[in-house]
């Protein structure tokens, strides 16, 4: 069975909505709200339609589908430049060290400072894989397809990139971090705030959030324990990001305290190692595992397959992948090895 990644279309609204209902909350980039999802697809359509270069505030939505049946099984998103429509807030973890001569003691106090340091970065997010497909490397296909898309359209993206991982969510759908900090200032529970943010943006954060640093010693034990920790379901995603070269640089999500991973775009492994070649032949002689992509913007497709280098000429690609991508001899394909 072959799966491929393709550009999202307006007709994917129902597919996205059905997947959003399965997320279980805390998934800001995929809200279970039809109007919000429709707005995303509107932005996505405009982004795919623009053929110019230069970084602007755009959103690309990609879809995972069964190449044989067309059944939609997952999605992911790429934001070209965050913080342009609304401030992009994060908490930065820091330490204040003070010394008392009278007590002859040094005190180290951990603090959370509200910041917009990451404004202007690109972002990968909104990755969701249907629960029935969480095996066979499809999560990796979704994740890495975004980096090939960036490599193929490099001028449309910033020099820095981030990924926000969902933080700890309890069995009732609440967030210990939110309850211990922000919830005290907003008078709403985590689910309501998360939904409001997904639909209306971050401006209410600017209106109501405290601007002074927060000493973590003043938070509840459960809130402190959630700082910088990914949701159990996001640990594999964190490992994939680390393999690509992302690192946790002490930025956390202001809602659930989950870690924000960052990297330089040109140092992301799948971007740095991406290559463009001509297809010499389509065959079934095997070869090494690779991720392939073809097509520009709205015609983008990606799939895992087999690659065989043809010295001095290009590459041979397996027949199933060629069919899924709609390519053949003399067509151009981008590829990067599996790791």
RAGIMO-V89673 format. One record per residue. N is the residue number from 0. OMEGA is omega in degrees with one decimal (999 if undefined). Layout:
BEGIN
n,omega
N,OMEGA
N,OMEGA
END
This chain:
BEGIN
n,omega
0,-177.5
1,175.4
2,177.7
3,173.9
4,175.9
5,175.6
6,178.5
7,177.9
8,178.1
9,-177.7
10,179.2
11,-176.5
12,-178.3
13,178.1
14,-179.8
15,-179.6
16,179.5
17,177.6
18,-179.6
19,179.6
20,-179.3
21,-172.8
22,-179.3
23,177.1
24,-179.9
25,-175.6
26,-170.0
27,-175.8
28,177.5
29,-177.3
30,177.1
31,-177.9
32,-173.7
33,-176.9
34,178.4
35,179.3
36,177.2
37,177.5
38,176.6
39,-179.9
40,175.0
41,177.6
42,-179.2
43,179.1
44,179.3
45,-178.8
46,178.6
47,-177.4
48,-179.0
49,-175.4
50,-178.8
51,176.6
52,-178.0
53,-175.9
54,172.1
55,-177.5
56,-176.5
57,178.5
58,173.7
59,176.7
60,179.1
61,-175.1
62,172.4
63,179.0
64,171.5
65,-175.0
66,-177.9
67,-175.9
68,-176.5
69,-179.3
70,-179.0
71,-174.8
72,179.4
73,-179.6
74,173.5
75,-174.7
76,174.2
77,175.5
78,-173.8
79,-175.6
80,-176.6
81,174.2
82,-179.5
83,177.8
84,178.5
85,176.3
86,178.1
87,-174.5
88,170.2
89,166.6
90,174.5
91,179.3
92,179.7
93,-178.3
94,173.2
95,179.9
96,179.3
97,-178.1
98,176.8
99,177.9
100,-178.7
101,-179.0
102,-175.5
103,-179.9
104,175.7
105,-178.7
106,175.7
107,-178.4
108,176.5
109,-176.2
110,172.3
111,-179.1
112,178.6
113,-174.4
114,171.9
115,-177.6
116,-172.2
117,179.0
118,179.9
119,178.3
120,165.1
121,-179.3
122,168.3
123,-177.1
124,176.2
125,-178.2
126,176.9
127,178.6
128,-179.6
129,-177.9
130,-179.6
131,-176.3
132,-173.9
133,175.5
134,176.3
135,173.8
136,-177.9
137,175.0
138,177.3
139,176.8
140,177.5
141,-175.7
142,-172.7
143,177.0
144,179.7
145,-177.7
146,173.9
147,176.6
148,178.9
149,179.5
150,-177.9
151,-178.3
152,-168.6
153,-175.8
154,-177.7
155,-174.2
156,-178.7
157,-180.0
158,179.4
159,-178.1
160,-178.8
161,174.2
162,177.5
163,177.5
164,178.9
165,-179.0
166,-177.2
167,175.5
168,-177.8
169,-174.5
170,-179.7
171,-179.7
172,178.7
173,-179.7
174,177.4
175,-179.7
176,179.1
177,-178.2
178,-176.8
179,-176.8
180,-170.3
181,-177.7
182,-179.7
183,-178.4
184,-171.3
185,179.4
186,175.9
187,-179.4
188,-174.1
189,-176.9
190,178.7
191,-179.4
192,180.0
193,178.4
194,179.3
195,179.0
196,-178.6
197,-176.0
198,-170.5
199,179.2
200,-169.1
201,-170.5
202,180.0
203,174.1
204,179.7
205,-177.0
206,-167.9
207,-175.9
208,174.8
209,-176.7
210,-178.6
211,179.1
212,178.6
213,175.9
214,-175.5
215,179.1
216,-178.9
217,-179.4
218,176.1
219,179.8
220,-179.2
221,177.9
222,179.0
223,-177.8
224,-177.3
225,-174.7
226,176.1
227,-178.5
228,177.4
229,171.0
230,-179.7
231,179.8
232,-178.4
233,-177.9
234,177.9
235,177.7
236,178.7
237,178.1
238,177.8
239,177.9
240,179.2
241,176.7
242,179.2
243,179.6
244,176.0
245,178.1
246,175.1
247,-174.2
248,174.6
249,170.8
250,179.2
251,179.6
252,-175.6
253,-178.7
254,-173.5
255,176.5
256,179.5
257,-176.5
258,171.8
259,-178.7
260,-178.4
261,177.4
262,167.8
263,-174.3
264,-175.5
265,176.5
266,174.0
267,-169.2
268,-177.9
269,174.2
270,-176.6
271,-175.7
272,-179.5
273,179.8
274,178.1
275,-176.9
276,172.9
277,175.9
278,179.7
279,-178.6
280,173.8
281,-176.5
282,-179.6
283,-177.9
284,-178.6
285,-176.5
286,-178.3
287,178.1
288,179.6
289,170.2
290,-179.0
291,172.5
292,179.0
293,176.7
294,-178.6
295,175.3
296,-175.9
297,177.4
298,-177.4
299,171.7
300,178.0
301,178.9
302,171.0
303,178.2
304,-179.5
305,-178.3
306,174.2
307,179.5
308,173.5
309,-168.1
310,176.1
311,-176.6
312,-177.1
313,-177.6
314,168.7
315,-176.3
316,-178.2
317,-171.8
318,-177.9
319,179.6
320,177.6
321,179.6
322,-179.4
323,-178.6
324,-177.7
325,-178.2
326,178.2
327,-179.2
328,-179.6
329,173.6
330,179.4
331,178.6
332,172.6
333,-178.7
334,174.5
335,-177.3
336,176.3
337,176.3
338,999
END
